[in-house]
């Protein structure tokens, strides 16, 4: 077991982790990043589908101190975003320690430092790290989640999480069920339809449909108007553009789209063509939850039975911070989200911080990174 010491230990090398590293580098704060995968931004590099674009305008998605190139389109596609991340890591000379899975982190009262144990995936050894400060940058999307469904193990077709989906071309002419109606579910369903799959999507919860233009307008207006006024305007515009969505088995929530984003972390569906496929019935909406699975037959709670060749679970992620972060009863809940309310959500006690958990996407993570770097810098100067 080797022992290493730095001022700051960052857990996670996704966009949040590398944003923090850039801010620390700017302020000459020594740090290390521990990353369980073999690359940075693994969700984007290894587990995202081919057609994915940033859902928001690029001006809301820039990482600290490095804007997107002017030549990039407003909604950056995966390939260009990966190039941007590569350039970012190179520019700030960010060098994470890869294949380090953190198994325990606790504050040592005697030493007044954080002690972190991480297993090296190359040799299996447990390494020990000490730092005055600990930054949890594992993000909102750390562990893919698939719900328990009776008989799912008996399904004879392909069952994958959205992190295993690349392109609809693999499913041409298949009957495919998409479970989950967030942005990933809606976009994957669109990709399946466009590639000739006979696609159904399970929409269990009410959803807001907004266009990219509506979202951009809403984000602009939030600088000047209250959230409730902006939400009322968004709902009105959505009704004008999309009409009566209940016709197609979809229901709008009672709460506004931006309120739901802030309170629950639930994004509105940013429509890029899926709703047209729903209206034309090329994409079938199934509003009932799954009761059970037997072979290729899926029984729903309204007693409808449908047969599918493949199931794609777009059911989101869980966070496993509570399994390895010990002694923290202030900053993070068991679900991995902060207990303190925005905007003080990023700072705990004993030099513990979190980044990218404000449910505000890249924009929120950038603010967290700058806040944390400034806070640590001020404390380091007084040590």
C-alpha positions in Angstrom: 0.0 0.0 0.0 1.6 3.2 -1.2 0.9 6.6 0.5 0.7 9.8 -1.5 -0.3 13.3 -0.3 -1.6 16.3 -2.1 -3.5 19.4 -1.1 -6.7 18.3 -2.8 -8.0 14.8 -3.8 -10.6 14.9 -6.5 -12.7 11.7 -7.0 -14.0 11.5 -10.6 -12.5 12.7 -14.0 -15.8 13.5 -15.8 -16.5 17.1 -17.0 -17.0 18.1 -13.3 -13.6 16.7 -12.2 -11.6 18.1 -15.0 -13.4 21.5 -14.5 -12.2 21.4 -10.9 -8.7 20.5 -12.0 -8.5 23.4 -14.4 -9.6 25.8 -11.7 -7.0 24.4 -9.3 -4.3 24.7 -11.9 -5.3 28.3 -12.5 -4.7 29.0 -8.8 -1.6 26.8 -8.5 -3.4 24.4 -6.0 -1.7 21.0 -5.9 -4.2 18.2 -6.6 -4.7 14.6 -7.8 -7.7 13.1 -9.6 -8.7 9.5 -9.0 -10.8 7.9 -11.8 -12.2 4.4 -11.8 -12.3 4.1 -15.6 -9.4 4.0 -18.0 -10.1 7.5 -19.5 -11.6 10.9 -18.5 -15.2 11.7 -19.4 -16.0 8.0 -19.7 -19.7 8.5 -20.0 -19.2 10.6 -23.1 -16.3 8.6 -24.5 -17.5 5.0 -23.9 -21.2 5.0 -22.9 -23.0 7.6 -25.0 -25.0 6.9 -28.2 -23.7 8.1 -31.6 -26.3 10.8 -32.4 -26.1 12.6 -29.0 -25.7 16.3 -29.0 -25.5 18.8 -26.1 -29.1 19.6 -25.4 -28.4 23.2 -24.5 -26.7 25.9 -26.5 -22.9 25.7 -26.3 -22.7 28.9 -24.3 -24.3 27.1 -21.4 -22.0 24.1 -21.7 -18.5 25.6 -21.8 -16.0 24.4 -19.1 -14.0 27.0 -17.1 -11.6 29.3 -18.9 -11.9 27.7 -22.3 -14.8 28.6 -24.7 -15.9 26.4 -27.5 -14.3 27.2 -30.9 -16.4 29.7 -32.9 -16.6 27.1 -35.7 -18.6 24.7 -33.5 -22.4 24.7 -34.1 -24.8 26.0 -31.4 -25.7 22.4 -30.4 -22.4 20.6 -30.2 -22.4 16.9 -31.5 -20.6 14.2 -29.6 -17.6 14.0 -31.9 -16.8 17.7 -31.5 -17.5 17.7 -27.8 -15.0 14.9 -27.3 -12.4 16.9 -29.3 -13.1 19.9 -27.0 -12.6 17.7 -23.9 -9.4 16.3 -25.3 -8.1 19.8 -26.1 -9.2 21.0 -22.6 -7.3 18.2 -20.7 -4.3 18.8 -22.9 -4.4 22.6 -22.4 -4.6 22.5 -18.6 -2.2 19.5 -18.4 -4.7 17.4 -16.5 -3.4 13.9 -15.7 -5.9 11.8 -13.7 -4.8 8.5 -12.1 -6.9 6.0 -14.0 -8.4 2.6 -12.9 -8.4 3.8 -9.3 -11.7 2.8 -7.7 -12.2 4.6 -4.4 -13.3 2.2 -1.7 -13.2 4.4 1.4 -12.7 8.1 2.2 -12.8 9.4 5.8 -11.6 12.5 7.6 -8.7 11.7 10.0 -9.4 13.9 13.0 -5.9 13.5 14.4 -4.1 14.4 11.2 -6.8 16.8 10.1 -6.7 15.3 6.7 -8.8 13.1 4.4 -7.6 9.6 4.0 -8.7 7.9 0.8 -8.2 4.2 -0.1 -8.4 3.4 -3.8 -7.9 0.0 -5.5 -5.6 0.0 -8.4 -7.3 -1.9 -11.3 -4.0 -2.8 -12.9 -2.4 -4.7 -10.0 -5.3 -5.1 -7.5 -3.4 -3.3 -4.7 -5.1 -0.8 -2.4 -3.4 2.6 -2.4 -3.6 5.2 0.3 -3.9 9.0 -0.4 -4.0 11.9 2.0 -5.3 15.4 1.3 -6.3 18.5 3.2 -9.4 18.7 1.0 -11.7 16.2 -0.7 -13.8 17.0 -3.8 -16.6 14.5 -4.8 -16.8 14.9 -8.6 -18.5 11.6 -9.4 -21.6 13.5 -10.7 -25.2 12.7 -11.2 -24.7 9.9 -13.6 -22.3 7.5 -11.9 -24.0 4.1 -11.8 -26.5 2.9 -14.5 -29.9 1.9 -13.0 -32.2 -0.8 -14.3 -35.4 -1.4 -12.2 -36.2 -4.8 -10.9 -39.0 -6.4 -13.0 -40.5 -9.8 -12.5 -39.3 -12.2 -15.1 -36.8 -9.9 -16.8 -34.1 -12.5 -16.6 -36.3 -14.7 -18.8 -36.4 -12.2 -21.6 -34.8 -14.0 -24.6 -33.9 -10.8 -26.6 -31.4 -8.1 -26.0 -31.7 -6.1 -22.8 -29.4 -3.0 -22.5 -29.2 0.2 -20.5 -29.0 3.4 -22.5 -25.2 3.5 -21.7 -24.9 0.4 -24.0 -26.9 1.8 -26.9 -24.9 3.2 -29.8 -27.2 3.4 -32.9 -30.6 2.3 -34.0 -29.1 0.7 -37.1 -28.4 -2.4 -35.0 -32.2 -2.8 -34.4 -33.6 -2.5 -37.9 -37.0 -4.2 -38.3 -37.0 -5.3 -34.7 -39.8 -4.6 -32.2 -38.1 -2.5 -29.6 -39.4 -1.2 -26.2 -37.8 1.9 -24.8 -38.4 2.2 -21.0 -38.0 5.8 -19.8 -39.2 9.1 -21.3 -36.4 11.5 -20.4 -34.3 13.1 -23.0 -32.2 10.0 -23.6 -35.3 7.8 -23.9 -37.0 10.2 -26.4 -33.8 10.6 -28.5 -33.0 6.9 -28.5 -36.6 6.2 -29.5 -36.3 8.7 -32.4 -33.0 7.1 -33.5 -34.6 3.6 -33.5 -37.6 4.8 -35.6 -35.3 6.6 -38.0 -33.4 3.3 -38.5 -36.5 1.2 -39.2 -37.2 -0.3 -35.8 -40.8 -0.8 -34.8 -40.5 1.2 -31.6 -42.6 1.7 -28.5 -41.8 4.0 -25.6 -43.0 3.6 -22.0 -44.0 7.0 -20.7 -44.8 6.4 -17.0 -44.6 10.0 -15.7 -46.0 13.3 -17.0 -43.5 15.2 -19.2 -43.1 18.7 -20.5 -42.2 19.0 -24.2 -40.1 22.1 -25.1 -38.2 23.0 -28.2 -34.6 24.1 -28.1 -35.7 27.6 -28.8 -38.1 27.6 -25.9 -35.4 26.4 -23.5 -33.0 29.1 -24.7 -35.7 31.7 -24.3 -36.5 30.4 -20.8 -32.9 30.4 -19.7 -32.6 34.0 -20.9 -35.8 35.2 -19.2 -34.8 33.6 -15.9 -32.1 36.4 -15.6 -34.9 39.0 -15.4 -38.2 37.2 -14.4 -39.3 34.9 -11.6 -39.2 31.2 -12.2 -43.0 30.9 -11.9 -43.6 33.5 -14.6 -41.1 31.9 -16.9 -42.6 28.5 -16.3 -46.1 29.8 -17.1 -44.8 31.2 -20.3 -43.1 27.9 -21.2 -46.2 25.9 -20.6 -48.3 28.3 -22.7 -45.8 28.1 -25.6 -45.7 24.3 -25.3 -49.5 24.1 -25.5 -49.4 26.3 -28.6 -46.7 24.3 -30.4 -47.5 20.8 -29.3 -51.2 21.0 -28.7 -53.1 18.5 -26.6 -50.5 15.9 -25.8 -53.1 13.7 -24.0 -54.3 12.6 -27.4 -51.2 10.5 -27.7 -51.2 9.1 -24.1 -48.9 11.7 -22.6 -49.7 14.1 -19.7 -48.2 17.4 -18.7 -47.0 17.8 -15.1 -48.8 20.2 -12.8 -45.5 21.8 -11.9 -43.5 24.0 -14.3 -40.5 22.6 -16.3 -37.8 24.8 -14.7 -39.2 24.3 -11.2 -39.1 20.6 -11.7 -35.5 20.8 -13.0 -34.5 22.7 -9.9 -36.5 20.7 -7.3 -36.2 17.2 -8.7 -33.4 17.3 -11.3 -36.0 16.3 -13.9 -35.3 17.9 -17.2 -38.1 18.8 -19.7 -38.0 16.8 -22.9 -36.1 19.0 -25.4 -37.8 17.9 -28.5 -35.7 17.3 -31.6 -38.3 15.4 -33.7 -39.6 12.7 -31.4 -43.0 14.3 -31.0 -43.6 14.3 -34.7 -43.0 10.5 -34.7 -45.5 10.2 -31.8 -48.1 12.2 -33.7 -47.6 10.1 -36.9 -47.8 6.9 -34.7 -44.5 5.7 -36.0 -43.5 5.8 -32.3 -46.1 4.1 -30.1 -46.6 5.4 -26.6 -47.3 2.9 -23.8 -48.5 4.7 -20.7 -48.7 1.8 -18.3 -45.9 0.3 -16.1 -44.6 -3.2 -16.8 -46.2 -6.0 -14.7 -43.9 -8.8 -15.7 -41.9 -10.4 -18.5 -42.0 -13.9 -19.8 -39.8 -14.8 -22.8 -40.3 -12.0 -25.3 -43.7 -11.2 -24.0 -44.1 -8.1 -21.8 -47.3 -7.8 -19.7 -48.3 -4.3 -18.7 -50.4 -3.3 -15.6 -53.5 -2.6 -17.8 -53.3 -6.3 -18.9 -52.0 -5.5 -22.4 -49.5 -8.0 -23.7 -46.8 -7.0 -26.2 -44.0 -8.9 -27.7 -40.5 -7.3 -28.2 -37.2 -8.3 -29.6 -35.2 -5.9 -27.5 -35.6 -3.6 -24.5 -33.6 -0.5 -23.9 -33.7 0.9 -20.4 -33.4 4.7 -20.3 -34.0 4.7 -16.6 -31.2 6.9 -15.4 -28.5 6.5 -12.8 -27.9 6.1 -9.1 -25.0 7.4 -7.1 -22.9 5.2 -4.8 -21.1 7.9 -2.8 -22.7 6.6 0.4 -20.8 3.3 0.0 -17.4 4.8 0.3 -17.7 8.3 1.9 -17.6 7.8 5.7 -18.5 10.2 8.5 -20.3 12.7 6.3 -23.7 13.6 7.8 -23.9 17.1 6.4 -23.1 17.4 2.7 -24.6 14.4 0.8 -27.7 12.3 1.2 -27.8 8.5 0.8 -29.0 9.2 -2.8 -25.7 11.1 -3.5 -27.3 14.6 -3.8 -26.4 17.5 -1.5 -28.4 18.2 1.7 -27.6 21.9 1.7 -29.8 23.9 -0.6 -28.5 25.8 -3.7 -26.4 28.0 -3.8 -24.5 26.6 -0.7 -24.8 23.0 -1.8 -21.2 22.6 -2.8 -19.5 23.0 0.6 -19.5 20.6 3.5 -17.3 20.4 6.6 -13.7 19.5 7.2 -12.7 20.5 3.7 -15.3 18.3 1.9 -16.8 19.6 -1.3 -19.0 18.3 -4.1 -19.2 19.4 -7.7 -21.8 18.8 -10.5 -24.6 17.8 -8.2 -26.7 21.0 -8.3 -29.0 19.6 -11.0 -27.9 22.5 -13.2 -25.8 20.6 -15.8 -22.5 21.9 -17.0 -23.4 25.5 -16.1 -23.8 24.5 -12.5 -20.7 22.4 -12.4 -18.6 25.3 -13.7 -19.9 27.6 -10.9 -19.2 24.8 -8.4 -15.6 24.4 -9.6 -14.9 28.1 -9.4 -16.4 28.4 -6.0 -14.5 25.4 -4.6 -11.2 26.6 -6.0 -11.7 30.1 -4.6 -12.6 28.7 -1.2 -9.7 26.4 -1.0 -7.3 29.1 -2.3 -8.4 31.4 0.5 -7.9 28.7 3.1 -4.5 27.6 1.8 -3.3 31.1 2.0 -4.2 31.2 5.7 -2.6 27.9 6.6 
